[in-house]
Amino acid sequence: MVLPGTTTAHLFASTTGTDADFVAKLVDVMPEKVEADPALGGARIMGGAEILRGPSRVTFQSPG
C-alpha cells in the first residue's frame, strides 16, 4: 500500500501513574523481493518517531 501525503494517527491514552512516556513510530516495510537491491527485501525502515513525555504535557501543542 502506498500512502501519499501526510499520515496522521489519532492516539488516545491515559495513565494513573506518575511517569509515562508514549512513542509513536511510522515504519515502512519493503516488499519481500526488491529487484534493484535484493538486500532491501523485507527490510523495515523507520520513517519517523516521536516521543511524548506524559507527565510534562498539558496538551499536545504545549508542555505544561
BAVOSE-739904 format. One record per residue (C-alpha): y, z, x; residue in one letter. Coordinates in pm, whole numbers, plus 50000, padded with zeros to 5 digits. Last residue first. Layout:
N
<pt><yy>Y</yy><zz>Z</zz><xx>X</xx><kolro>A</kolro></pt>
...
***
This chain:
64
<pt><yy>52208</yy><zz>53100</zz><xx>50292</xx><kolro>G</kolro></pt>
<pt><yy>52128</yy><zz>52754</zz><xx>50420</xx><kolro>P</kolro></pt>
<pt><yy>52288</yy><zz>52467</zz><xx>50233</xx><kolro>S</kolro></pt>
<pt><yy>52166</yy><zz>52146</zz><xx>50068</xx><kolro>Q</kolro></pt>
<pt><yy>51807</yy><zz>52254</zz><xx>49996</xx><kolro>F</kolro></pt>
<pt><yy>51945</yy><zz>52561</zz><xx>49819</xx><kolro>T</kolro></pt>
<pt><yy>51976</yy><zz>52929</zz><xx>49914</xx><kolro>V</kolro></pt>
<pt><yy>51764</yy><zz>52887</zz><xx>50225</xx><kolro>R</kolro></pt>
<pt><yy>51718</yy><zz>53131</zz><xx>50516</xx><kolro>S</kolro></pt>
<pt><yy>51396</yy><zz>53295</zz><xx>50395</xx><kolro>P</kolro></pt>
<pt><yy>51214</yy><zz>52964</zz><xx>50340</xx><kolro>G</kolro></pt>
<pt><yy>51271</yy><zz>52784</zz><xx>50668</xx><kolro>R</kolro></pt>
<pt><yy>51241</yy><zz>52416</zz><xx>50590</xx><kolro>L</kolro></pt>
<pt><yy>51059</yy><zz>52196</zz><xx>50842</xx><kolro>I</kolro></pt>
<pt><yy>51090</yy><zz>51819</zz><xx>50809</xx><kolro>E</kolro></pt>
<pt><yy>50857</yy><zz>51551</zz><xx>50938</xx><kolro>A</kolro></pt>
<pt><yy>50874</yy><zz>51175</zz><xx>50971</xx><kolro>G</kolro></pt>
<pt><yy>50670</yy><zz>50860</zz><xx>51024</xx><kolro>G</kolro></pt>
<pt><yy>50368</yy><zz>51031</zz><xx>51177</xx><kolro>M</kolro></pt>
<pt><yy>50115</yy><zz>50767</zz><xx>51281</xx><kolro>I</kolro></pt>
<pt><yy>49752</yy><zz>50785</zz><xx>51173</xx><kolro>R</kolro></pt>
<pt><yy>49535</yy><zz>50530</zz><xx>51351</xx><kolro>A</kolro></pt>
<pt><yy>49250</yy><zz>50359</zz><xx>51165</xx><kolro>G</kolro></pt>
<pt><yy>49262</yy><zz>50053</zz><xx>51390</xx><kolro>G</kolro></pt>
<pt><yy>49550</yy><zz>50093</zz><xx>51637</xx><kolro>L</kolro></pt>
<pt><yy>49326</yy><zz>50032</zz><xx>51941</xx><kolro>A</kolro></pt>
<pt><yy>49236</yy><zz>49689</zz><xx>51794</xx><kolro>P</kolro></pt>
<pt><yy>49592</yy><zz>49561</zz><xx>51861</xx><kolro>D</kolro></pt>
<pt><yy>49685</yy><zz>49223</zz><xx>51708</xx><kolro>A</kolro></pt>
<pt><yy>49376</yy><zz>49208</zz><xx>51482</xx><kolro>E</kolro></pt>
<pt><yy>49423</yy><zz>49556</zz><xx>51334</xx><kolro>V</kolro></pt>
<pt><yy>49099</yy><zz>49668</zz><xx>51170</xx><kolro>K</kolro></pt>
<pt><yy>49065</yy><zz>50003</zz><xx>50988</xx><kolro>E</kolro></pt>
<pt><yy>49411</yy><zz>49962</zz><xx>50833</xx><kolro>P</kolro></pt>
<pt><yy>49684</yy><zz>50191</zz><xx>50970</xx><kolro>M</kolro></pt>
<pt><yy>49763</yy><zz>50523</zz><xx>50804</xx><kolro>V</kolro></pt>
<pt><yy>50136</yy><zz>50604</zz><xx>50798</xx><kolro>D</kolro></pt>
<pt><yy>50206</yy><zz>50978</zz><xx>50770</xx><kolro>V</kolro></pt>
<pt><yy>50508</yy><zz>51137</zz><xx>50600</xx><kolro>L</kolro></pt>
<pt><yy>50519</yy><zz>51511</zz><xx>50663</xx><kolro>K</kolro></pt>
<pt><yy>50669</yy><zz>51803</zz><xx>50468</xx><kolro>A</kolro></pt>
<pt><yy>50655</yy><zz>52149</zz><xx>50626</xx><kolro>V</kolro></pt>
<pt><yy>50739</yy><zz>52475</zz><xx>50446</xx><kolro>F</kolro></pt>
<pt><yy>50814</yy><zz>52805</zz><xx>50617</xx><kolro>D</kolro></pt>
<pt><yy>50757</yy><zz>53146</zz><xx>50459</xx><kolro>A</kolro></pt>
<pt><yy>50868</yy><zz>53493</zz><xx>50565</xx><kolro>D</kolro></pt>
<pt><yy>50938</yy><zz>53788</zz><xx>50336</xx><kolro>T</kolro></pt>
<pt><yy>50658</yy><zz>53713</zz><xx>50094</xx><kolro>G</kolro></pt>
<pt><yy>50697</yy><zz>53663</zz><xx>49720</xx><kolro>T</kolro></pt>
<pt><yy>50674</yy><zz>53288</zz><xx>49754</xx><kolro>T</kolro></pt>
<pt><yy>50771</yy><zz>52986</zz><xx>49553</xx><kolro>S</kolro></pt>
<pt><yy>50704</yy><zz>52616</zz><xx>49587</xx><kolro>A</kolro></pt>
<pt><yy>50813</yy><zz>52290</zz><xx>49427</xx><kolro>F</kolro></pt>
<pt><yy>50809</yy><zz>51957</zz><xx>49606</xx><kolro>L</kolro></pt>
<pt><yy>50961</yy><zz>51630</zz><xx>49484</xx><kolro>H</kolro></pt>
<pt><yy>50880</yy><zz>51368</zz><xx>49747</xx><kolro>A</kolro></pt>
<pt><yy>51115</yy><zz>51076</zz><xx>49802</xx><kolro>T</kolro></pt>
<pt><yy>51047</yy><zz>50754</zz><xx>49992</xx><kolro>T</kolro></pt>
<pt><yy>51342</yy><zz>50525</zz><xx>50064</xx><kolro>T</kolro></pt>
<pt><yy>51296</yy><zz>50152</zz><xx>50090</xx><kolro>G</kolro></pt>
<pt><yy>50968</yy><zz>49963</zz><xx>50099</xx><kolro>P</kolro></pt>
<pt><yy>50640</yy><zz>50142</zz><xx>50031</xx><kolro>L</kolro></pt>
<pt><yy>50348</yy><zz>49918</zz><xx>50128</xx><kolro>V</kolro></pt>
<pt><yy>50000</yy><zz>50000</zz><xx>50000</xx><kolro>M</kolro></pt>
***
